[in-house]
Amino acid sequence: MRKRIGIQLSQAERKKLEQFSRTGSHSVRLVNRAKIILGLDESDGRKKETQAMIANHVGVSRQTVNNVKNAFLAAGNVEKFLQRSKRETPPVMPKVTGEVEAHIIALACSKVPEGHAKWTLRLLADRCVKLGYVDSISPMTVSRLFKKRNLSLT
């Protein structure tokens, strides 16, 4: 059986969390995290609320209450816990830029290759790779481009 770890806040930590959840303009996610930890606090003889009660009061799931508790225990201090974590990986740049879009649209407007009755999404995607516009592109990406621009292949 796993040993349950309770949360024991110092008076300063409790005061900081209470102030954080009541004043200022903070994201709802962070305010909810502060309220959850206040509900789980067992310091000074307080009786902690059940996870179901906290989840109902804050408007989140019981799993969220458990995840927030684990995040608080992992953070080590209130200041670190109340900060949004930095992204570990940089955002991925989109493959299809304006220049690639222009090439795809121009290709779709050009003459259909011999042996084909009309341009298809797969044919356009394969031709873009063959012509070196992009390293790889899926027919679905080409479809999204046409939908975004209100274009059709017919």
C-alpha positions in Angstrom: 0.0 0.0 0.0 1.3 3.4 -0.9 2.0 5.9 1.8 0.0 9.1 1.3 1.9 12.3 1.4 0.0 15.3 2.9 0.7 18.9 2.1 1.9 21.0 5.0 2.0 24.7 4.2 3.8 27.3 6.3 1.8 30.4 7.3 3.8 32.4 4.8 3.1 29.9 2.0 -0.6 29.8 2.9 -0.9 33.6 3.0 0.8 33.8 -0.4 -1.6 31.3 -2.0 -4.6 32.9 -0.5 -3.5 36.3 -1.7 -2.7 34.9 -5.1 -6.1 33.3 -5.5 -8.0 36.4 -4.4 -6.2 39.4 -5.8 -4.4 40.4 -9.0 -5.0 39.3 -12.5 -3.7 35.8 -13.0 -4.7 33.0 -15.3 -7.7 30.9 -14.2 -5.5 27.8 -14.4 -3.0 29.2 -11.8 -5.7 30.5 -9.5 -7.4 27.1 -9.6 -4.0 25.4 -8.8 -3.6 27.7 -5.7 -7.2 26.9 -4.6 -6.6 23.2 -4.9 -3.4 23.3 -2.8 -5.2 25.4 -0.1 -7.9 22.8 0.0 -5.3 20.0 0.4 -3.4 21.9 3.2 -3.2 19.9 6.5 -1.1 22.4 8.4 -2.1 23.8 11.8 -4.5 21.0 12.5 -6.7 21.7 9.4 -8.7 18.9 8.0 -8.0 18.6 4.3 -11.0 18.4 2.0 -11.5 15.3 -0.1 -10.3 15.4 -3.7 -13.9 15.0 -4.8 -15.0 18.0 -2.7 -12.1 20.2 -4.0 -12.8 19.1 -7.6 -16.5 20.1 -7.2 -15.7 23.4 -5.5 -13.0 24.5 -8.1 -14.7 23.0 -11.1 -12.1 20.5 -12.2 -11.8 16.7 -12.3 -10.4 14.6 -9.4 -7.5 13.6 -11.6 -6.7 17.3 -12.0 -6.6 17.7 -8.2 -4.2 14.7 -8.0 -2.0 16.1 -10.8 -1.8 19.5 -9.1 -0.9 17.9 -5.8 1.9 16.0 -7.5 3.1 19.1 -9.3 3.2 21.0 -6.0 5.2 18.3 -4.3 7.6 18.2 -7.3 8.0 22.0 -7.4 9.4 22.3 -3.9 8.2 25.9 -3.3 5.2 28.1 -3.9 6.9 30.6 -6.2 8.0 27.9 -8.6 4.7 26.2 -8.4 2.8 29.4 -9.4 5.0 30.0 -12.4 4.0 28.8 -15.8 6.6 26.3 -17.0 8.7 27.1 -20.0 8.2 25.1 -23.2 10.8 22.3 -23.4 10.9 22.1 -27.2 10.8 25.1 -29.6 7.7 25.5 -31.7 7.9 23.7 -35.1 7.9 26.1 -38.0 5.2 25.4 -40.6 6.3 23.6 -43.8 4.0 25.5 -46.0 4.9 29.1 -46.2 3.4 31.7 -48.5 5.9 30.9 -51.2 5.1 27.2 -51.1 1.4 28.0 -51.1 1.9 30.1 -54.3 3.8 27.3 -56.0 1.0 24.8 -55.1 -1.8 27.0 -56.4 0.2 27.8 -59.6 0.8 24.1 -60.0 -2.9 23.4 -59.6 -3.7 26.0 -62.3 -1.2 24.6 -64.7 -1.8 21.9 -67.3 -2.6 18.4 -65.9 0.3 15.9 -66.4 0.0 13.5 -69.2 -1.9 10.3 -68.3 -4.1 12.1 -65.7 -7.6 13.6 -66.2 -7.3 16.2 -63.4 -5.1 17.3 -60.5 -5.6 15.3 -57.3 -4.4 16.2 -53.9 -2.0 13.3 -53.9 -0.7 14.2 -57.3 -0.1 17.9 -56.2 1.7 16.8 -53.0 3.9 14.4 -54.9 4.7 16.9 -57.6 5.6 19.6 -55.0 8.2 17.2 -53.5 9.5 16.2 -56.9 9.9 19.9 -57.9 11.7 20.6 -54.6 9.3 23.1 -53.1 9.2 21.1 -49.8 11.0 18.0 -48.4 7.7 16.3 -47.8 4.0 17.2 -47.7 0.9 15.2 -47.2 -2.2 15.4 -49.4 -4.1 16.5 -46.3 -1.9 19.6 -46.0 -2.7 20.5 -49.6 -6.4 20.0 -48.9 -6.2 22.3 -45.9 -4.5 24.9 -48.1 -7.3 24.7 -50.6 -10.0 24.9 -47.9 -8.3 27.9 -46.3 -8.2 29.8 -49.6 -11.7 28.6 -50.6 -10.3 26.9 -53.7 -11.3 23.7 -55.4 -9.6 21.3 -57.8 -12.5 21.1 -60.2 
